[in-house]
C-alpha cells in the first residue's frame, strides 16, 4: 500500500510541474528600439520592463525593427528572456 501511495504522490508532483509550464519557448519581433518593445507571436506587445536582455543581445549594434527573436517565457508569463536573434 505504501508503494502505491508513493507512486500517486510522484505522479501528482509531475503533473503539477507539467501544468504550471515553468518555462516556454516563444518567438517575437522587435516593434520599437527605444524603448525596446517586442511583439510576441503576433498577439502581445511586451515592453522593456518585462524583457530580460542577455549580454549577447545587448552587444548587437545592428538591431532593427522587424528583427525576429527567440525568447523564453519565465514562469507566470510576466517576464521574457531574450535568447538571440533568428
PyMOL Python script that loads the backbone (N, CA, C, O; Angstrom):
from pymol import cmd

cmd.read_pdbstr("""\
ATOM      1  N   UNK A   1       0.823  -1.196   0.000  1.00  0.00           N
ATOM      2  CA  UNK A   1       0.000   0.000   0.000  1.00  0.00           C
ATOM      3  C   UNK A   1       0.870   1.265   0.000  1.00  0.00           C
ATOM      4  O   UNK A   1       0.549   2.220  -0.708  1.00  0.00           O
ATOM      5  N   UNK A   2       1.948   1.296   0.764  1.00  0.00           N
ATOM      6  CA  UNK A   2       2.792   2.489   0.807  1.00  0.00           C
ATOM      7  C   UNK A   2       3.458   2.746  -0.546  1.00  0.00           C
ATOM      8  O   UNK A   2       3.686   3.900  -0.909  1.00  0.00           O
ATOM      9  N   UNK A   3       3.772   1.683  -1.296  1.00  0.00           N
ATOM     10  CA  UNK A   3       4.344   1.845  -2.634  1.00  0.00           C
ATOM     11  C   UNK A   3       3.332   2.505  -3.573  1.00  0.00           C
ATOM     12  O   UNK A   3       3.695   3.344  -4.397  1.00  0.00           O
ATOM     13  N   UNK A   4       2.071   2.121  -3.442  1.00  0.00           N
ATOM     14  CA  UNK A   4       1.002   2.728  -4.236  1.00  0.00           C
ATOM     15  C   UNK A   4       0.874   4.215  -3.927  1.00  0.00           C
ATOM     16  O   UNK A   4       0.740   5.042  -4.829  1.00  0.00           O
ATOM     17  N   UNK A   5       0.918   4.537  -2.651  1.00  0.00           N
ATOM     18  CA  UNK A   5       0.811   5.935  -2.222  1.00  0.00           C
ATOM     19  C   UNK A   5       1.984   6.747  -2.767  1.00  0.00           C
ATOM     20  O   UNK A   5       1.803   7.877  -3.220  1.00  0.00           O
ATOM     21  N   UNK A   6       3.182   6.172  -2.724  1.00  0.00           N
ATOM     22  CA  UNK A   6       4.367   6.849  -3.249  1.00  0.00           C
ATOM     23  C   UNK A   6       4.216   7.135  -4.742  1.00  0.00           C
ATOM     24  O   UNK A   6       4.560   8.228  -5.193  1.00  0.00           O
ATOM     25  N   UNK A   7       3.716   6.189  -5.505  1.00  0.00           N
ATOM     26  CA  UNK A   7       3.504   6.380  -6.939  1.00  0.00           C
ATOM     27  C   UNK A   7       2.475   7.477  -7.214  1.00  0.00           C
ATOM     28  O   UNK A   7       2.642   8.273  -8.139  1.00  0.00           O
ATOM     29  N   UNK A   8       1.424   7.516  -6.418  1.00  0.00           N
ATOM     30  CA  UNK A   8       0.397   8.557  -6.576  1.00  0.00           C
ATOM     31  C   UNK A   8       0.990   9.933  -6.299  1.00  0.00           C
ATOM     32  O   UNK A   8       0.715  10.886  -7.027  1.00  0.00           O
ATOM     33  N   UNK A   9       1.801  10.041  -5.249  1.00  0.00           N
ATOM     34  CA  UNK A   9       2.431  11.325  -4.903  1.00  0.00           C
ATOM     35  C   UNK A   9       3.381  11.763  -6.020  1.00  0.00           C
ATOM     36  O   UNK A   9       3.386  12.931  -6.407  1.00  0.00           O
ATOM     37  N   UNK A  10       4.187  10.827  -6.539  1.00  0.00           N
ATOM     38  CA  UNK A  10       5.107  11.159  -7.636  1.00  0.00           C
ATOM     39  C   UNK A  10       4.350  11.647  -8.865  1.00  0.00           C
ATOM     40  O   UNK A  10       4.722  12.652  -9.471  1.00  0.00           O
ATOM     41  N   UNK A  11       3.291  10.935  -9.227  1.00  0.00           N
ATOM     42  CA  UNK A  11       2.508  11.321 -10.404  1.00  0.00           C
ATOM     43  C   UNK A  11       1.876  12.694 -10.208  1.00  0.00           C
ATOM     44  O   UNK A  11       1.850  13.504 -11.135  1.00  0.00           O
ATOM     45  N   UNK A  12       1.370  12.957  -9.017  1.00  0.00           N
ATOM     46  CA  UNK A  12       0.766  14.257  -8.722  1.00  0.00           C
ATOM     47  C   UNK A  12       1.800  15.374  -8.850  1.00  0.00           C
ATOM     48  O   UNK A  12       1.505  16.433  -9.405  1.00  0.00           O
ATOM     49  N   UNK A  13       3.007  15.141  -8.340  1.00  0.00           N
ATOM     50  CA  UNK A  13       4.069  16.153  -8.427  1.00  0.00           C
ATOM     51  C   UNK A  13       4.459  16.414  -9.881  1.00  0.00           C
ATOM     52  O   UNK A  13       4.624  17.565 -10.283  1.00  0.00           O
ATOM     53  N   UNK A  14       4.604  15.361 -10.660  1.00  0.00           N
ATOM     54  CA  UNK A  14       4.967  15.513 -12.080  1.00  0.00           C
ATOM     55  C   UNK A  14       3.872  16.259 -12.829  1.00  0.00           C
ATOM     56  O   UNK A  14       4.162  17.148 -13.630  1.00  0.00           O
ATOM     57  N   UNK A  15       2.624  15.906 -12.579  1.00  0.00           N
ATOM     58  CA  UNK A  15       1.500  16.590 -13.231  1.00  0.00           C
ATOM     59  C   UNK A  15       1.466  18.071 -12.871  1.00  0.00           C
ATOM     60  O   UNK A  15       1.169  18.911 -13.721  1.00  0.00           O
ATOM     61  N   UNK A  16       1.770  18.398 -11.609  1.00  0.00           N
ATOM     62  CA  UNK A  16       1.752  19.798 -11.173  1.00  0.00           C
ATOM     63  C   UNK A  16       2.811  20.607 -11.908  1.00  0.00           C
ATOM     64  O   UNK A  16       2.546  21.731 -12.336  1.00  0.00           O
ATOM     65  N   UNK A  17       4.004  20.047 -12.057  1.00  0.00           N
ATOM     66  CA  UNK A  17       5.080  20.753 -12.764  1.00  0.00           C
ATOM     67  C   UNK A  17       4.721  20.932 -14.235  1.00  0.00           C
ATOM     68  O   UNK A  17       4.914  22.012 -14.793  1.00  0.00           O
ATOM     69  N   UNK A  18       4.202  19.888 -14.862  1.00  0.00           N
ATOM     70  CA  UNK A  18       3.863  19.972 -16.284  1.00  0.00           C
ATOM     71  C   UNK A  18       2.757  20.981 -16.557  1.00  0.00           C
ATOM     72  O   UNK A  18       2.795  21.667 -17.578  1.00  0.00           O
ATOM     73  N   UNK A  19       1.786  21.086 -15.680  1.00  0.00           N
ATOM     74  CA  UNK A  19       0.682  22.015 -15.916  1.00  0.00           C
ATOM     75  C   UNK A  19       1.047  23.449 -15.588  1.00  0.00           C
ATOM     76  O   UNK A  19       0.398  24.375 -16.074  1.00  0.00           O
ATOM     77  N   UNK A  20       2.071  23.653 -14.775  1.00  0.00           N
ATOM     78  CA  UNK A  20       2.439  25.026 -14.413  1.00  0.00           C
ATOM     79  C   UNK A  20       3.263  25.707 -15.495  1.00  0.00           C
ATOM     80  O   UNK A  20       3.443  26.924 -15.449  1.00  0.00           O
ATOM     81  N   UNK A  21       3.770  24.948 -16.472  1.00  0.00           N
ATOM     82  CA  UNK A  21       4.595  25.498 -17.554  1.00  0.00           C
ATOM     83  C   UNK A  21       5.673  26.433 -17.017  1.00  0.00           C
ATOM     84  O   UNK A  21       5.602  27.640 -17.245  1.00  0.00           O
ATOM     85  N   UNK A  22       6.682  25.895 -16.301  1.00  0.00           N
ATOM     86  CA  UNK A  22       7.693  26.771 -15.706  1.00  0.00           C
ATOM     87  C   UNK A  22       8.411  27.656 -16.721  1.00  0.00           C
ATOM     88  O   UNK A  22       8.740  28.803 -16.419  1.00  0.00           O
ATOM     89  N   UNK A  23       8.654  27.132 -17.919  1.00  0.00           N
ATOM     90  CA  UNK A  23       9.271  27.928 -18.977  1.00  0.00           C
ATOM     91  C   UNK A  23       8.704  27.466 -20.313  1.00  0.00           C
ATOM     92  O   UNK A  23       8.304  26.313 -20.473  1.00  0.00           O
ATOM     93  N   UNK A  24       8.680  28.382 -21.259  1.00  0.00           N
ATOM     94  CA  UNK A  24       8.158  28.046 -22.576  1.00  0.00           C
ATOM     95  C   UNK A  24       8.879  28.892 -23.617  1.00  0.00           C
ATOM     96  O   UNK A  24       9.114  30.083 -23.408  1.00  0.00           O
ATOM     97  N   UNK A  25       9.226  28.271 -24.736  1.00  0.00           N
ATOM     98  CA  UNK A  25       9.874  28.988 -25.839  1.00  0.00           C
ATOM     99  C   UNK A  25       8.829  29.855 -26.540  1.00  0.00           C
ATOM    100  O   UNK A  25       7.701  29.422 -26.773  1.00  0.00           O
ATOM    101  N   UNK A  26       9.220  31.074 -26.867  1.00  0.00           N
ATOM    102  CA  UNK A  26       8.326  31.988 -27.590  1.00  0.00           C
ATOM    103  C   UNK A  26       9.140  32.663 -28.694  1.00  0.00           C
ATOM    104  O   UNK A  26      10.369  32.712 -28.644  1.00  0.00           O
ATOM    105  N   UNK A  27       8.435  33.173 -29.675  1.00  0.00           N
ATOM    106  CA  UNK A  27       9.069  33.896 -30.773  1.00  0.00           C
ATOM    107  C   UNK A  27       8.469  35.288 -30.831  1.00  0.00           C
ATOM    108  O   UNK A  27       7.275  35.472 -30.597  1.00  0.00           O
ATOM    109  N   UNK A  28       9.303  36.262 -31.144  1.00  0.00           N
ATOM    110  CA  UNK A  28       8.820  37.630 -31.188  1.00  0.00           C
ATOM    111  C   UNK A  28       9.496  38.437 -32.279  1.00  0.00           C
ATOM    112  O   UNK A  28      10.431  37.981 -32.937  1.00  0.00           O
ATOM    113  N   UNK A  29       8.991  39.654 -32.448  1.00  0.00           N
ATOM    114  CA  UNK A  29       9.511  40.586 -33.442  1.00  0.00           C
ATOM    115  C   UNK A  29       9.710  41.936 -32.772  1.00  0.00           C
ATOM    116  O   UNK A  29       8.847  42.395 -32.023  1.00  0.00           O
ATOM    117  N   UNK A  30      10.841  42.572 -33.037  1.00  0.00           N
ATOM    118  CA  UNK A  30      11.095  43.899 -32.470  1.00  0.00           C
ATOM    119  C   UNK A  30      10.156  44.905 -33.127  1.00  0.00           C
ATOM    120  O   UNK A  30      10.133  45.046 -34.350  1.00  0.00           O
ATOM    121  N   UNK A  31       9.379  45.604 -32.291  1.00  0.00           N
ATOM    122  CA  UNK A  31       8.466  46.650 -32.781  1.00  0.00           C
ATOM    123  C   UNK A  31       9.056  48.037 -32.602  1.00  0.00           C
ATOM    124  O   UNK A  31       8.793  48.939 -33.398  1.00  0.00           O
ATOM    125  N   UNK A  32       9.861  48.207 -31.549  1.00  0.00           N
ATOM    126  CA  UNK A  32      10.450  49.507 -31.240  1.00  0.00           C
ATOM    127  C   UNK A  32      11.809  49.262 -30.589  1.00  0.00           C
ATOM    128  O   UNK A  32      12.003  48.264 -29.895  1.00  0.00           O
ATOM    129  N   UNK A  33      12.752  50.187 -30.822  1.00  0.00           N
ATOM    130  CA  UNK A  33      14.093  50.034 -30.257  1.00  0.00           C
ATOM    131  C   UNK A  33      14.314  50.865 -29.003  1.00  0.00           C
ATOM    132  O   UNK A  33      15.016  50.430 -28.089  1.00  0.00           O
ATOM    133  N   UNK A  34      13.732  52.040 -28.948  1.00  0.00           N
ATOM    134  CA  UNK A  34      13.943  52.909 -27.793  1.00  0.00           C
ATOM    135  C   UNK A  34      12.635  53.554 -27.378  1.00  0.00           C
ATOM    136  O   UNK A  34      12.264  54.582 -27.944  1.00  0.00           O
ATOM    137  N   UNK A  35      11.931  53.002 -26.427  1.00  0.00           N
ATOM    138  CA  UNK A  35      12.274  51.833 -25.619  1.00  0.00           C
ATOM    139  C   UNK A  35      12.041  50.545 -26.400  1.00  0.00           C
ATOM    140  O   UNK A  35      11.270  50.514 -27.359  1.00  0.00           O
ATOM    141  N   UNK A  36      12.724  49.477 -25.970  1.00  0.00           N
ATOM    142  CA  UNK A  36      12.579  48.184 -26.633  1.00  0.00           C
ATOM    143  C   UNK A  36      11.180  47.625 -26.392  1.00  0.00           C
ATOM    144  O   UNK A  36      10.734  47.510 -25.251  1.00  0.00           O
ATOM    145  N   UNK A  37      10.498  47.281 -27.478  1.00  0.00           N
ATOM    146  CA  UNK A  37       9.178  46.648 -27.420  1.00  0.00           C
ATOM    147  C   UNK A  37       9.211  45.465 -28.374  1.00  0.00           C
ATOM    148  O   UNK A  37       9.620  45.594 -29.528  1.00  0.00           O
ATOM    149  N   UNK A  38       8.775  44.306 -27.878  1.00  0.00           N
ATOM    150  CA  UNK A  38       8.767  43.084 -28.681  1.00  0.00           C
ATOM    151  C   UNK A  38       7.346  42.562 -28.760  1.00  0.00           C
ATOM    152  O   UNK A  38       6.655  42.446 -27.748  1.00  0.00           O
ATOM    153  N   UNK A  39       6.920  42.248 -29.969  1.00  0.00           N
ATOM    154  CA  UNK A  39       5.598  41.645 -30.171  1.00  0.00           C
ATOM    155  C   UNK A  39       5.777  40.133 -30.136  1.00  0.00           C
ATOM    156  O   UNK A  39       6.540  39.567 -30.918  1.00  0.00           O
ATOM    157  N   UNK A  40       5.060  39.487 -29.215  1.00  0.00           N
ATOM    158  CA  UNK A  40       5.172  38.046 -29.024  1.00  0.00           C
ATOM    159  C   UNK A  40       4.101  37.343 -29.841  1.00  0.00           C
ATOM    160  O   UNK A  40       2.908  37.574 -29.647  1.00  0.00           O
ATOM    161  N   UNK A  41       4.534  36.486 -30.752  1.00  0.00           N
ATOM    162  CA  UNK A  41       3.652  35.640 -31.556  1.00  0.00           C
ATOM    163  C   UNK A  41       2.428  36.383 -32.088  1.00  0.00           C
ATOM    164  O   UNK A  41       1.321  35.844 -32.077  1.00  0.00           O
ATOM    165  N   UNK A  42       2.619  37.591 -32.544  1.00  0.00           N
ATOM    166  CA  UNK A  42       1.598  38.430 -33.189  1.00  0.00           C
ATOM    167  C   UNK A  42       0.377  38.686 -32.314  1.00  0.00           C
ATOM    168  O   UNK A  42      -0.706  38.956 -32.833  1.00  0.00           O
ATOM    169  N   UNK A  43       0.534  38.606 -30.991  1.00  0.00           N
ATOM    170  CA  UNK A  43      -0.609  38.811 -30.107  1.00  0.00           C
ATOM    171  C   UNK A  43      -0.376  39.922 -29.094  1.00  0.00           C
ATOM    172  O   UNK A  43      -1.236  40.777 -28.884  1.00  0.00           O
ATOM    173  N   UNK A  44       0.788  39.898 -28.476  1.00  0.00           N
ATOM    174  CA  UNK A  44       1.022  40.692 -27.286  1.00  0.00           C
ATOM    175  C   UNK A  44       2.304  41.500 -27.431  1.00  0.00           C
ATOM    176  O   UNK A  44       3.348  40.947 -27.774  1.00  0.00           O
ATOM    177  N   UNK A  45       2.236  42.800 -27.173  1.00  0.00           N
ATOM    178  CA  UNK A  45       3.434  43.637 -27.195  1.00  0.00           C
ATOM    179  C   UNK A  45       3.984  43.746 -25.779  1.00  0.00           C
ATOM    180  O   UNK A  45       3.267  44.117 -24.849  1.00  0.00           O
ATOM    181  N   UNK A  46       5.266  43.418 -25.626  1.00  0.00           N
ATOM    182  CA  UNK A  46       5.925  43.397 -24.323  1.00  0.00           C
ATOM    183  C   UNK A  46       6.922  44.547 -24.262  1.00  0.00           C
ATOM    184  O   UNK A  46       7.756  44.703 -25.154  1.00  0.00           O
ATOM    185  N   UNK A  47       6.833  45.348 -23.208  1.00  0.00           N
ATOM    186  CA  UNK A  47       7.749  46.466 -23.025  1.00  0.00           C
ATOM    187  C   UNK A  47       9.047  46.048 -22.361  1.00  0.00           C
ATOM    188  O   UNK A  47       9.171  44.942 -21.835  1.00  0.00           O
ATOM    189  N   UNK A  48      10.007  46.952 -22.397  1.00  0.00           N
ATOM    190  CA  UNK A  48      11.361  46.693 -21.909  1.00  0.00           C
ATOM    191  C   UNK A  48      11.395  46.221 -20.457  1.00  0.00           C
ATOM    192  O   UNK A  48      12.263  45.432 -20.084  1.00  0.00           O
ATOM    193  N   UNK A  49      10.469  46.690 -19.644  1.00  0.00           N
ATOM    194  CA  UNK A  49      10.451  46.324 -18.229  1.00  0.00           C
ATOM    195  C   UNK A  49      10.215  44.826 -18.026  1.00  0.00           C
ATOM    196  O   UNK A  49      10.606  44.274 -16.998  1.00  0.00           O
ATOM    197  N   UNK A  50       9.583  44.168 -18.993  1.00  0.00           N
ATOM    198  CA  UNK A  50       9.282  42.741 -18.895  1.00  0.00           C
ATOM    199  C   UNK A  50      10.260  41.882 -19.692  1.00  0.00           C
ATOM    200  O   UNK A  50      10.094  40.665 -19.768  1.00  0.00           O
ATOM    201  N   UNK A  51      11.277  42.507 -20.286  1.00  0.00           N
ATOM    202  CA  UNK A  51      12.249  41.795 -21.117  1.00  0.00           C
ATOM    203  C   UNK A  51      13.597  41.731 -20.418  1.00  0.00           C
ATOM    204  O   UNK A  51      14.127  42.751 -19.978  1.00  0.00           O
ATOM    205  N   UNK A  52      14.142  40.539 -20.318  1.00  0.00           N
ATOM    206  CA  UNK A  52      15.480  40.344 -19.763  1.00  0.00           C
ATOM    207  C   UNK A  52      16.413  40.158 -20.956  1.00  0.00           C
ATOM    208  O   UNK A  52      16.262  39.219 -21.737  1.00  0.00           O
ATOM    209  N   UNK A  53      17.379  41.065 -21.085  1.00  0.00           N
ATOM    210  CA  UNK A  53      18.288  41.027 -22.232  1.00  0.00           C
ATOM    211  C   UNK A  53      19.615  40.382 -21.829  1.00  0.00           C
ATOM    212  O   UNK A  53      20.239  40.792 -20.850  1.00  0.00           O
ATOM    213  N   UNK A  54      20.037  39.378 -22.584  1.00  0.00           N
ATOM    214  CA  UNK A  54      21.337  38.764 -22.329  1.00  0.00           C
ATOM    215  C   UNK A  54      22.436  39.721 -22.778  1.00  0.00           C
ATOM    216  O   UNK A  54      22.189  40.638 -23.561  1.00  0.00           O
ATOM    217  N   UNK A  55      23.649  39.503 -22.279  1.00  0.00           N
ATOM    218  CA  UNK A  55      24.778  40.338 -22.698  1.00  0.00           C
ATOM    219  C   UNK A  55      24.995  40.250 -24.202  1.00  0.00           C
ATOM    220  O   UNK A  55      25.309  41.248 -24.851  1.00  0.00           O
ATOM    221  N   UNK A  56      24.828  39.059 -24.747  1.00  0.00           N
ATOM    222  CA  UNK A  56      24.999  38.876 -26.193  1.00  0.00           C
ATOM    223  C   UNK A  56      24.018  39.744 -26.966  1.00  0.00           C
ATOM    224  O   UNK A  56      24.397  40.403 -27.934  1.00  0.00           O
ATOM    225  N   UNK A  57      22.762  39.747 -26.544  1.00  0.00           N
ATOM    226  CA  UNK A  57      21.757  40.547 -27.236  1.00  0.00           C
ATOM    227  C   UNK A  57      22.056  42.037 -27.086  1.00  0.00           C
ATOM    228  O   UNK A  57      21.889  42.799 -28.038  1.00  0.00           O
ATOM    229  N   UNK A  58      22.494  42.457 -25.909  1.00  0.00           N
ATOM    230  CA  UNK A  58      22.807  43.871 -25.683  1.00  0.00           C
ATOM    231  C   UNK A  58      23.945  44.343 -26.581  1.00  0.00           C
ATOM    232  O   UNK A  58      23.982  45.510 -26.973  1.00  0.00           O
ATOM    233  N   UNK A  59      24.878  43.443 -26.910  1.00  0.00           N
ATOM    234  CA  UNK A  59      26.040  43.819 -27.723  1.00  0.00           C
ATOM    235  C   UNK A  59      25.727  44.004 -29.198  1.00  0.00           C
ATOM    236  O   UNK A  59      26.504  44.628 -29.921  1.00  0.00           O
ATOM    237  N   UNK A  60      24.598  43.470 -29.655  1.00  0.00           N
ATOM    238  CA  UNK A  60      24.235  43.670 -31.067  1.00  0.00           C
ATOM    239  C   UNK A  60      24.042  45.161 -31.313  1.00  0.00           C
ATOM    240  O   UNK A  60      23.225  45.802 -30.652  1.00  0.00           O
ATOM    241  N   UNK A  61      24.785  45.705 -32.254  1.00  0.00           N
ATOM    242  CA  UNK A  61      24.658  47.133 -32.551  1.00  0.00           C
ATOM    243  C   UNK A  61      23.752  47.378 -33.748  1.00  0.00           C
ATOM    244  O   UNK A  61      23.342  48.509 -34.005  1.00  0.00           O
ATOM    245  N   UNK A  62      23.445  46.319 -34.471  1.00  0.00           N
ATOM    246  CA  UNK A  62      22.641  46.493 -35.683  1.00  0.00           C
ATOM    247  C   UNK A  62      21.206  45.987 -35.516  1.00  0.00           C
ATOM    248  O   UNK A  62      20.595  45.516 -36.475  1.00  0.00           O
ATOM    249  N   UNK A  63      20.671  46.085 -34.294  1.00  0.00           N
ATOM    250  CA  UNK A  63      19.268  45.700 -34.086  1.00  0.00           C
ATOM    251  C   UNK A  63      18.381  46.642 -34.880  1.00  0.00           C
ATOM    252  O   UNK A  63      18.652  47.838 -34.986  1.00  0.00           O
ATOM    253  N   UNK A  64      17.313  46.077 -35.438  1.00  0.00           N
ATOM    254  CA  UNK A  64      16.385  46.936 -36.177  1.00  0.00           C
ATOM    255  C   UNK A  64      14.963  46.426 -36.006  1.00  0.00           C
ATOM    256  O   UNK A  64      14.731  45.262 -35.680  1.00  0.00           O
ATOM    257  N   UNK A  65      14.024  47.325 -36.233  1.00  0.00           N
ATOM    258  CA  UNK A  65      12.610  46.967 -36.170  1.00  0.00           C
ATOM    259  C   UNK A  65      12.352  45.869 -37.194  1.00  0.00           C
ATOM    260  O   UNK A  65      12.796  45.951 -38.339  1.00  0.00           O
ATOM    261  N   UNK A  66      11.633  44.850 -36.765  1.00  0.00           N
ATOM    262  CA  UNK A  66      11.338  43.718 -37.639  1.00  0.00           C
ATOM    263  C   UNK A  66      12.220  42.507 -37.393  1.00  0.00           C
ATOM    264  O   UNK A  66      11.916  41.418 -37.879  1.00  0.00           O
ATOM    265  N   UNK A  67      13.326  42.675 -36.636  1.00  0.00           N
ATOM    266  CA  UNK A  67      14.179  41.525 -36.313  1.00  0.00           C
ATOM    267  C   UNK A  67      13.371  40.485 -35.551  1.00  0.00           C
ATOM    268  O   UNK A  67      12.572  40.820 -34.677  1.00  0.00           O
ATOM    269  N   UNK A  68      13.588  39.225 -35.894  1.00  0.00           N
ATOM    270  CA  UNK A  68      12.915  38.105 -35.231  1.00  0.00           C
ATOM    271  C   UNK A  68      13.767  37.644 -34.054  1.00  0.00           C
ATOM    272  O   UNK A  68      14.993  37.582 -34.154  1.00  0.00           O
ATOM    273  N   UNK A  69      13.115  37.323 -32.942  1.00  0.00           N
ATOM    274  CA  UNK A  69      13.809  36.917 -31.720  1.00  0.00           C
ATOM    275  C   UNK A  69      13.305  35.574 -31.213  1.00  0.00           C
ATOM    276  O   UNK A  69      12.164  35.183 -31.459  1.00  0.00           O
ATOM    277  N   UNK A  70      14.189  34.875 -30.494  1.00  0.00           N
ATOM    278  CA  UNK A  70      13.817  33.669 -29.758  1.00  0.00           C
ATOM    279  C   UNK A  70      13.859  34.048 -28.286  1.00  0.00           C
ATOM    280  O   UNK A  70      14.851  34.595 -27.803  1.00  0.00           O
ATOM    281  N   UNK A  71      12.777  33.754 -27.579  1.00  0.00           N
ATOM    282  CA  UNK A  71      12.665  34.128 -26.174  1.00  0.00           C
ATOM    283  C   UNK A  71      12.245  32.924 -25.336  1.00  0.00           C
ATOM    284  O   UNK A  71      11.716  31.941 -25.856  1.00  0.00           O
ATOM    285  N   UNK A  72      12.488  33.018 -24.044  1.00  0.00           N
ATOM    286  CA  UNK A  72      11.950  32.042 -23.097  1.00  0.00           C
ATOM    287  C   UNK A  72      11.000  32.795 -22.181  1.00  0.00           C
ATOM    288  O   UNK A  72      11.377  33.778 -21.544  1.00  0.00           O
ATOM    289  N   UNK A  73       9.765  32.320 -22.127  1.00  0.00           N
ATOM    290  CA  UNK A  73       8.789  32.908 -21.203  1.00  0.00           C
ATOM    291  C   UNK A  73       9.032  32.295 -19.832  1.00  0.00           C
ATOM    292  O   UNK A  73       9.003  31.075 -19.673  1.00  0.00           O
ATOM    293  N   UNK A  74       9.270  33.143 -18.852  1.00  0.00           N
ATOM    294  CA  UNK A  74       9.542  32.675 -17.498  1.00  0.00           C
ATOM    295  C   UNK A  74       8.233  32.267 -16.833  1.00  0.00           C
ATOM    296  O   UNK A  74       7.148  32.627 -17.290  1.00  0.00           O
ATOM    297  N   UNK A  75       8.354  31.512 -15.750  1.00  0.00           N
ATOM    298  CA  UNK A  75       7.178  31.026 -15.042  1.00  0.00           C
ATOM    299  C   UNK A  75       6.251  32.180 -14.687  1.00  0.00           C
ATOM    300  O   UNK A  75       6.695  33.216 -14.193  1.00  0.00           O
ATOM    301  N   UNK A  76       4.976  31.994 -14.940  1.00  0.00           N
ATOM    302  CA  UNK A  76       3.986  33.022 -14.678  1.00  0.00           C
ATOM    303  C   UNK A  76       3.728  33.910 -15.880  1.00  0.00           C
ATOM    304  O   UNK A  76       2.716  34.609 -15.926  1.00  0.00           O
ATOM    305  N   UNK A  77       4.627  33.893 -16.854  1.00  0.00           N
ATOM    306  CA  UNK A  77       4.428  34.653 -18.081  1.00  0.00           C
ATOM    307  C   UNK A  77       4.641  36.142 -17.947  1.00  0.00           C
ATOM    308  O   UNK A  77       4.276  36.892 -18.852  1.00  0.00           O
ATOM    309  N   UNK A  78       5.223  36.600 -16.840  1.00  0.00           N
ATOM    310  CA  UNK A  78       5.415  38.028 -16.638  1.00  0.00           C
ATOM    311  C   UNK A  78       6.691  38.557 -17.283  1.00  0.00           C
ATOM    312  O   UNK A  78       6.748  39.723 -17.674  1.00  0.00           O
ATOM    313  N   UNK A  79       7.716  37.713 -17.397  1.00  0.00           N
ATOM    314  CA  UNK A  79       8.978  38.161 -17.967  1.00  0.00           C
ATOM    315  C   UNK A  79       9.425  37.218 -19.075  1.00  0.00           C
ATOM    316  O   UNK A  79       9.106  36.029 -19.080  1.00  0.00           O
ATOM    317  N   UNK A  80      10.176  37.791 -20.016  1.00  0.00           N
ATOM    318  CA  UNK A  80      10.709  37.029 -21.140  1.00  0.00           C
ATOM    319  C   UNK A  80      12.211  37.254 -21.212  1.00  0.00           C
ATOM    320  O   UNK A  80      12.676  38.393 -21.158  1.00  0.00           O
ATOM    321  N   UNK A  81      12.968  36.169 -21.334  1.00  0.00           N
ATOM    322  CA  UNK A  81      14.409  36.233 -21.524  1.00  0.00           C
ATOM    323  C   UNK A  81      14.684  36.181 -23.023  1.00  0.00           C
ATOM    324  O   UNK A  81      14.293  35.228 -23.698  1.00  0.00           O
ATOM    325  N   UNK A  82      15.355  37.204 -23.540  1.00  0.00           N
ATOM    326  CA  UNK A  82      15.701  37.227 -24.968  1.00  0.00           C
ATOM    327  C   UNK A  82      16.958  36.387 -25.153  1.00  0.00           C
ATOM    328  O   UNK A  82      18.030  36.742 -24.664  1.00  0.00           O
ATOM    329  N   UNK A  83      16.818  35.270 -25.861  1.00  0.00           N
ATOM    330  CA  UNK A  83      17.966  34.392 -26.099  1.00  0.00           C
ATOM    331  C   UNK A  83      18.849  34.920 -27.217  1.00  0.00           C
ATOM    332  O   UNK A  83      20.059  35.070 -27.049  1.00  0.00           O
ATOM    333  N   UNK A  84      18.234  35.200 -28.362  1.00  0.00           N
ATOM    334  CA  UNK A  84      19.037  35.590 -29.523  1.00  0.00           C
ATOM    335  C   UNK A  84      18.125  36.036 -30.652  1.00  0.00           C
ATOM    336  O   UNK A  84      16.903  35.891 -30.594  1.00  0.00           O
ATOM    337  N   UNK A  85      18.760  36.585 -31.685  1.00  0.00           N
ATOM    338  CA  UNK A  85      18.027  36.888 -32.915  1.00  0.00           C
ATOM    339  C   UNK A  85      18.004  35.636 -33.771  1.00  0.00           C
ATOM    340  O   UNK A  85      18.815  34.728 -33.592  1.00  0.00           O
ATOM    341  N   UNK A  86      17.060  35.600 -34.708  1.00  0.00           N
ATOM    342  CA  UNK A  86      16.990  34.460 -35.632  1.00  0.00           C
ATOM    343  C   UNK A  86      17.534  34.885 -36.979  1.00  0.00           C
ATOM    344  O   UNK A  86      17.570  34.082 -37.911  1.00  0.00           O
TER     345      UNK A  86
END
""", "prot")
cmd.dss("prot")
cmd.show_as("cartoon", "prot")
cmd.util.cbc("prot")
cmd.orient("prot")
